[in-house]
Amino acid sequence: MVKNNNRKRVLILGGYSVLGTHIARLLSADPNLQLTIAGRDKLRAEFCASKLPGPAESLHLDWDATDLPAQLKALSPDLLIHCAGPFCSEPDYQVARACIESRTPYLDIANARRFVCDFRRLSAEANAAGIPMISGAGLCPALSSAVLKEIRRELPLIHTVNIAVAPANDNELAPAAPIGEPFPQLQDGLWRETFTGNRLRRISLAHPVGKRWLFDADVPDLELCVQWIPELRSVWFATGVESRITQIGSALCAHLMQMNFPTPGRGLSLNLARYRARTNGHSGILIRAEGKDTRDAPAGIQWQMLGLNGQGPWMAAAPAAVMARKLLHKGSEFIGASACWQLLDLEEILAELTPYPIVTATERLEL
C-alpha cells in the first residue's frame, strides 16, 4: 500500500464483491481518501480498482491467513472495511481480532444475527487497543435502525415492527442465514421459534417493485429492536428475491428440511439460488411500525425505499460509506466494539444516495 500522507488510507477486504464494489465507488469520489481493493483473487481486485473513478490500488489479501495481523500492521490502513462474507461462517471474528492486534479501525457489512449482536464481546479488547470497531453497516441494522429512530419521533410507543427486504435477484442484499435455519422471534410478547423460509406470504411494495413473495429470515434487528424498544410485542423480518421460482422453491426446500428430508433438499435450494429469471431489476425495503403517537392515539408509519433498474445495492452500500467517513474523521467517538445500531441519521444516508435512482416514501397509517 503506497502511502500518501495527505490522504486517509482505506482497505476494502472483499472490495470486488457486489457491495464492496459499490462502497468503493462511493468512497472513491472523495479526493482525501486512498483506496486499496483487497481479497483472495488478485485479478478481480485489480479489475475493480481499475474501474474506480479515483486512484486506487489492488492487493492480494486472504482474510483467514495466519499472518493477517502482521500484514495489516505493515499496511497500516486508517480503516479496514470487511466485505468478504458470509460472516455467519467466519470463525470467532478472525478479521476483527486481526484488526485489534494490529490496531486497525474496523467496519463490516455483516447481517448475520449472532455475528452482529455478539460483536460487543470484543469491546474490552477494542478499548484496550484504542480503536473503533463497528459491525453491521448495511441495510440491517444500519439503515433499518436509522429509519426506526426517525419513526420513533412520531411514535414514541411502538408495539409492532415489520421489516421487509425485497432484492431483485441479488442474494448479497439478502440475509446470510441458510435456508431452514431455526431462530427465535418475538411474537405477541413471547419468543417463538421460526426458521428461514417459513411463513411464505405476498407483500406489496410501491410501484414499480409491486407484489413480492417473501418469507421469514434471521437478522440482527430481531434482537436489537427488542433491546431498544422495551414495550415491543412483536418484530418480524421477511425477505425474498424477485424471481417467484427461486422464492417459492426455497420456501419448499426449507419446509422439507424441517421434516428431516435427506440432504438433497439443501442441494436443491442452492441450485434454485443460482437460477436467474428475466426480471425488472427493482429492489425495495419496507419498514412498518405500529403503536401510539404523541397524542397517545393508535397509529402506524410505513416507510419505503426503492432501488430501480438494478440500483438496489446502493441502498446497502450507502450506510457503510457514511459510517466509514465517520470513523475516519471522528473515530475517537466510537472507540470500542458495537453493532451499527442507530449510529447514523437517515438524512445522512439519503444524502449519500442523492446521485442514484433511489426513491423513498413515508405514509402515516390510522389504526
HELIX and SHEET records of a PDB file:
HELIX    1   1 VAL A   18  SER A   28  1                                  11    
HELIX    2   2 LYS A   42  LYS A   51  1                                  10    
HELIX    3   3 LEU A   68  LEU A   75  1                                   8    
HELIX    4   4 PHE A   87  SER A   89  5                                   3    
HELIX    5   5 PRO A   91  TYR A   93  5                                   3    
HELIX    6   6 GLN A   94  SER A  102  1                                   9    
HELIX    7   7 ARG A  113  CYS A  117  1                                   5    
HELIX    8   8 PHE A  119  LEU A  122  5                                   4    
HELIX    9   9 SER A  123  ALA A  129  1                                   7    
HELIX   10  10 LEU A  139  LEU A  143  3                                   5    
HELIX   11  11 SER A  144  ILE A  151  1                                   8    
HELIX   12  12 ASN A  171  LEU A  173  5                                   3    
HELIX   13  13 ASP A  221  TRP A  228  1                                   8    
HELIX   14  14 ARG A  244  GLN A  258  1                                  15    
HELIX   15  15 PRO A  264  ARG A  274  1                                  11    
HELIX   16  16 PRO A  313  LYS A  330  1                                  18    
HELIX   17  17 GLY A  331  PHE A  334  5                                   4    
HELIX   18  18 LEU A  346  GLU A  352  1                                   7    
SHEET    1   A 7 ALA A  56  HIS A  60  0                                        
SHEET    2   A 7 LEU A  33  GLY A  39  1                                        
SHEET    3   A 7 LYS A   8  LEU A  13  1                                        
SHEET    4   A 7 LEU A  79  HIS A  82  1                                        
SHEET    5   A 7 TYR A 106  ASP A 108  1                                        
SHEET    6   A 7 PRO A 132  SER A 135  1                                        
SHEET    7   A 7 GLY A 336  ALA A 339  1                                        
SHEET    1   B 7 ARG A 201  SER A 204  0                                        
SHEET    2   B 7 LYS A 211  ASP A 216 -1                                        
SHEET    3   B 7 SER A 234  THR A 239 -1                                        
SHEET    4   B 7 LEU A 157  ALA A 166  1                                        
SHEET    5   B 7 SER A 283  LYS A 292 -1                                        
SHEET    6   B 7 PRO A 298  GLY A 307 -1                                        
SHEET    7   B 7 ILE A 358  GLU A 366 -1                                        
SHEET    1   C 2 PRO A 182  GLN A 187  0                                        
SHEET    2   C 2 LEU A 190  PHE A 195 -1                                        
END                                                                             
